[in-house]
């Protein structure tokens, strides 16, 4: 049975929600309730994500979010999270003539200035490292050997366990149906199991965040965008050091997964469009297009058998940056969504920064003013964009 009041309500028990709960509790704010509408904790999106962790981004704020997330995970090494789970296989972004090479080269220089050890690779170096790929049209790549993969379910379940040990309460199977405000501030959260009086709400619902925010009268430019992945059976010829590979101009991604290969082809952001994130499906037509693209780059995939495929949703924004921090109109309403496919990798940082805002009225570790929900209303806010994405 849910309580009738608490200090903070977090909506969503995925990686972002769980990390926020943990870092709030670490600051002594333990009267926290986490609501999850599904019957199992861990988040509908987090539980099916690919688990990439990288610091290669175009903008300083995204790079800093990654650096902070890596540091926070390392601080949890006493729980063997990074040491046992992080596969530092590396991340390689491979470019062709359809990519703006100077843009990515400048981004690499920015990463290096910020302490990220990304290096430039020429086509011959790429082909030597990845002889199984078709790369005749490739113009270069950026590569970071410290990036890689980590199990999202184990990380999230650890944050849930640790926050519970500090007093946070989790309630699966409870949906938020409405908010009661006085016109300018949150008063109550109305759920399928009753109302909770709370003056602080964190919206960490990923692709559902637009619809949750609307219940409070907030217009949030976060669009659910359907994506899908597939994984093959074991491929004996796949090298153990096969990195995560992204062709950003093609929207194609590949990485090793349980002895086989996981691959996806990005569906583009559709401005003004909106799908129902409750409707999860696998699109056969897109899967065919996806496999064509993957086979062009890795012909030996024709030897593989598809083991499974699934669909899910990104919570996309127009500039591929998250919406993070206090709402500019409704006091007590905090945004933590719109990560555009990077939610899991940035969840520790997001959780810490939101906890800082709630505990002390502003984030201290990083300046997140560029990620506010009203940024699209300003010329400066419309200038940020992210090109390192899949």
C-alpha positions in Angstrom: 0.0 0.0 0.0 1.4 3.4 -1.0 1.9 6.1 1.6 -0.3 9.1 1.7 2.6 11.5 1.8 6.4 11.7 1.3 9.1 14.2 0.6 9.9 13.2 -2.9 8.1 11.1 -5.6 10.1 9.7 -8.4 8.1 8.4 -11.4 10.0 5.6 -13.2 12.3 2.9 -11.7 14.7 2.6 -14.6 18.4 3.7 -14.4 17.7 7.4 -14.1 15.0 7.0 -11.5 17.0 4.5 -9.4 20.2 6.6 -9.6 18.2 9.7 -8.5 16.7 7.8 -5.6 20.1 6.6 -4.5 21.9 10.0 -4.6 19.0 11.6 -2.8 19.2 9.0 -0.1 23.0 9.5 0.1 22.3 13.2 0.9 20.0 12.3 3.7 16.7 12.6 1.8 15.3 9.1 2.4 11.6 9.8 2.5 11.5 9.0 -1.2 8.8 7.0 -3.0 9.6 5.5 -6.5 6.5 4.6 -8.6 6.7 2.1 -11.5 3.7 1.4 -13.6 4.9 -2.0 -14.7 4.8 -5.0 -12.4 8.6 -5.3 -12.3 11.2 -2.7 -11.3 14.1 -1.7 -13.5 12.4 0.3 -16.2 10.8 -0.7 -19.5 13.5 1.1 -21.5 16.6 0.4 -19.4 15.8 -3.3 -19.3 16.1 -3.6 -23.1 18.8 -1.1 -23.9 22.2 -2.1 -25.5 24.3 -1.0 -22.5 26.8 1.2 -24.2 29.1 3.5 -22.1 31.1 6.2 -23.9 32.5 9.7 -23.7 32.6 10.5 -27.4 30.1 13.3 -27.9 29.9 16.6 -29.8 29.1 19.0 -27.0 30.9 19.8 -23.7 27.8 19.1 -21.6 27.3 15.6 -23.0 31.0 14.8 -22.6 30.9 16.0 -19.0 27.8 13.9 -18.3 29.7 10.8 -19.5 32.8 11.6 -17.5 30.8 12.1 -14.4 28.9 8.9 -14.9 32.1 7.0 -15.3 33.5 8.5 -12.1 30.3 7.7 -10.1 30.4 4.1 -11.3 34.0 3.8 -10.3 33.1 5.1 -6.8 30.8 2.0 -6.6 33.7 -0.3 -7.3 33.4 -1.8 -3.8 30.2 -3.4 -5.2 32.3 -4.8 -8.2 30.2 -2.9 -10.7 32.9 -1.6 -13.0 35.6 -4.2 -12.4 33.3 -7.2 -13.0 30.8 -5.8 -15.6 32.5 -3.2 -17.7 33.8 -4.6 -21.0 36.2 -1.9 -22.3 36.1 -3.2 -25.8 36.3 0.4 -27.2 33.9 2.5 -29.2 34.6 3.4 -32.9 32.7 6.0 -34.9 33.4 5.4 -38.6 32.8 8.2 -41.1 32.1 8.4 -44.8 31.7 11.2 -47.3 28.1 11.8 -46.1 29.5 12.8 -42.6 30.9 16.2 -41.9 34.4 15.1 -41.2 35.7 18.5 -39.8 32.8 18.5 -37.3 33.7 15.2 -35.9 37.4 16.0 -35.9 36.7 19.2 -34.0 34.6 17.2 -31.5 37.5 14.8 -31.0 39.8 17.8 -30.2 37.2 19.0 -27.7 37.0 15.5 -26.1 40.8 15.5 -25.8 40.8 19.0 -24.2 38.3 17.7 -21.7 40.6 14.8 -20.8 38.9 12.1 -22.9 41.5 9.9 -24.7 39.8 9.7 -28.1 42.1 9.2 -31.1 41.8 9.7 -34.8 42.2 6.7 -37.1 42.9 6.7 -40.9 41.2 4.3 -43.2 44.2 1.9 -43.4 44.3 1.7 -39.6 40.6 1.0 -39.4 40.8 -1.8 -42.1 43.8 -3.4 -40.3 41.9 -3.5 -37.0 38.6 -4.6 -38.6 39.5 -6.7 -41.7 36.0 -8.3 -41.8 34.3 -4.9 -42.6 33.7 -3.4 -46.0 35.3 0.1 -45.7 36.2 1.3 -49.2 34.3 4.5 -48.8 35.5 5.3 -45.3 37.3 8.6 -44.7 38.3 8.2 -41.0 37.2 7.3 -37.6 37.4 8.3 -33.9 38.2 5.6 -31.4 38.3 5.4 -27.6 39.6 2.2 -26.2 38.3 3.1 -22.7 34.6 3.1 -23.8 32.6 -0.1 -24.0 29.7 -2.1 -22.7 28.1 -2.7 -19.3 25.1 -4.7 -18.2 22.2 -2.2 -17.7 20.1 -4.5 -15.6 22.9 -5.3 -13.1 23.8 -1.7 -12.7 20.2 -0.6 -12.2 19.3 -3.4 -9.8 22.4 -2.5 -7.7 21.2 1.2 -7.5 17.7 0.0 -6.5 19.2 -2.3 -3.8 21.5 0.3 -2.4 18.8 3.0 -2.3 16.4 0.6 -0.6 19.0 -0.1 2.0 19.1 3.6 2.7 15.3 3.8 3.1 13.8 4.5 -0.3 10.5 2.7 -1.0 9.7 1.2 -4.4 6.1 0.5 -5.6 5.7 -1.5 -8.8 2.4 -1.7 -10.5 1.4 1.9 -9.6 0.6 4.3 -12.4 0.5 8.1 -12.1 -2.9 9.3 -13.4 -2.8 13.0 -12.5 -1.2 15.8 -10.5 -2.9 18.3 -8.3 -1.3 21.8 -8.3 -2.2 25.2 -7.1 -1.4 26.6 -10.5 2.3 27.1 -9.8 3.5 24.3 -7.6 3.0 20.5 -7.1 0.6 19.6 -4.3 -0.3 15.9 -4.8 0.5 13.0 -7.1 -2.6 11.0 -8.0 -2.0 7.3 -8.8 -4.0 4.2 -9.6 -3.7 3.3 -5.9 -4.6 6.7 -4.4 -3.1 10.1 -3.9 0.3 11.0 -2.4 0.9 14.5 -0.9 4.4 15.6 -2.0 5.8 18.9 -3.1 8.6 17.4 -5.2 8.2 15.1 -8.2 10.9 13.8 -10.5 9.7 12.7 -14.0 12.1 9.9 -15.0 9.8 8.1 -17.4 11.8 8.2 -20.6 9.6 8.0 -23.6 6.5 8.4 -21.5 7.8 11.7 -20.0 5.9 13.9 -22.4 2.6 12.4 -21.4 3.4 12.5 -17.7 4.4 16.1 -17.9 1.2 17.0 -19.7 -0.8 15.8 -16.6 0.8 18.7 -14.8 0.1 21.1 -17.6 3.7 21.1 -18.9 4.4 20.9 -22.6 7.6 18.9 -23.0 9.3 18.5 -26.4 10.3 14.8 -25.8 9.2 12.5 -28.6 9.0 8.7 -28.3 10.9 7.3 -31.3 10.7 3.6 -32.0 13.9 1.7 -32.4 14.7 -1.9 -32.7 17.6 -4.3 -32.2 18.5 -7.8 -33.1 21.1 -10.3 -31.9 22.6 -13.2 -33.7 23.7 -16.6 -32.5 27.3 -17.3 -31.7 29.8 -16.2 -34.4 33.1 -18.0 -33.9 35.0 -15.7 -36.3 34.1 -12.5 -34.3 37.3 -11.4 -32.5 37.2 -10.9 -28.7 38.4 -7.3 -29.0 35.6 -6.4 -31.5 34.7 -2.8 -30.5 31.3 -1.1 -30.5 31.0 0.2 -34.1 28.9 3.1 -35.2 28.4 4.5 -38.7 26.7 7.8 -37.8 25.9 8.8 -41.3 24.1 5.5 -41.9 22.6 5.2 -38.4 24.1 1.7 -38.2 25.5 0.2 -35.0 27.2 -3.1 -34.2 28.7 -4.7 -31.1 29.4 -8.2 -29.7 26.8 -9.7 -27.5 27.0 -13.1 -25.8 29.3 -14.5 -28.5 27.2 -13.1 -31.3 26.5 -9.7 -32.7 23.9 -7.1 -31.7 23.0 -4.7 -34.3 20.6 -1.8 -34.9 19.7 0.8 -37.5 18.6 4.1 -36.2 15.1 5.4 -37.1 15.2 9.1 -37.7 13.7 11.7 -35.3 10.3 12.9 -36.7 9.5 16.4 -35.6 5.9 16.7 -34.5 5.5 12.9 -34.7 4.6 10.8 -31.7 4.2 7.1 -31.2 2.6 5.3 -28.3 5.5 3.9 -26.1 3.1 1.4 -24.6 2.9 -0.3 -28.0 6.2 -2.2 -28.3 6.7 -4.0 -31.5 9.3 -5.3 -34.0 8.8 -3.9 -37.6 9.6 -6.6 -40.2 10.0 -4.0 -43.0 12.5 -2.0 -41.0 14.3 -5.2 -40.0 14.8 -6.1 -43.7 16.2 -2.6 -44.3 18.4 -2.9 -41.3 19.9 -6.3 -42.3 20.6 -4.9 -45.8 22.6 -2.1 -44.2 24.5 -4.4 -41.8 25.3 -7.0 -44.6 26.8 -4.2 -46.8 29.3 -3.5 -44.0 29.7 -7.0 -42.6 29.1 -9.6 -45.4 29.8 -12.6 -43.1 26.6 -11.8 -41.3 24.9 -13.9 -44.0 26.3 -16.9 -42.1 24.5 -15.9 -38.9 21.1 -16.9 -37.5 19.0 -14.3 -35.8 18.5 -15.4 -32.2 16.1 -12.6 -31.2 14.9 -9.2 -32.1 12.9 -6.6 -30.1 11.7 -3.0 -30.3 11.7 -0.1 -27.8 11.7 3.6 -27.7 14.2 6.5 -27.5 13.0 9.6 -25.7 14.2 12.0 -28.3 14.5 15.8 -28.2 15.1 18.2 -31.1 18.7 18.7 -30.2 19.5 15.1 -28.8 20.2 16.5 -25.3 18.3 15.6 -22.2 15.9 17.8 -20.4 17.3 18.0 -16.9 16.4 20.0 -13.8 13.6 22.0 -12.3 10.7 23.1 -14.5 10.5 26.8 -15.2 6.8 27.1 -14.5 5.6 24.4 -12.0 7.6 24.5 -8.8 8.6 21.1 -7.4 8.5 19.4 -10.8 11.9 18.1 -12.0 12.7 16.7 -15.4 15.1 13.9 -16.0 14.3 12.6 -19.5 14.9 13.2 -23.2 18.3 11.5 -23.3 17.8 10.5 -26.9 19.3 7.0 -26.6 21.9 8.0 -23.9 19.8 7.6 -20.8 21.5 4.6 -19.3 25.1 5.8 -19.9 24.2 9.2 -18.3 21.9 8.0 -15.6 24.4 8.2 -12.7 25.3 11.8 -13.6 21.6 12.7 -14.0 20.7 11.1 -10.7 23.4 13.0 -8.8 22.6 16.4 -10.5 18.9 16.1 -9.8 19.6 15.2 -6.2 21.8 18.3 -5.9 19.0 20.5 -7.3 16.4 19.1 -4.9 18.7 19.2 -1.9 20.2 22.6 -2.5 18.2 24.3 -5.2 20.9 24.0 -7.9 23.2 21.4 -9.4 26.8 21.9 -8.1 28.9 19.3 -9.9 28.0 20.4 -13.4 26.3 23.5 -14.8 23.1 22.1 -16.4 21.5 25.5 -17.4 21.8 24.5 -21.0 19.5 21.5 -20.4 16.5 23.3 -19.0 13.0 22.6 -20.3 12.6 26.1 -21.7 15.9 26.2 -23.6 14.3 26.1 -27.1 12.8 29.5 -26.3 16.2 31.2 -26.5 18.7 31.5 -29.4 21.5 30.1 -27.4 19.4 27.0 -26.4 18.6 26.3 -30.1 22.3 26.2 -31.0 23.3 23.0 -29.2 23.1 19.8 -31.1 24.6 16.3 -30.8 26.0 14.4 -33.8 27.7 11.5 -32.0 24.6 9.3 -31.9 23.0 6.1 -33.0 
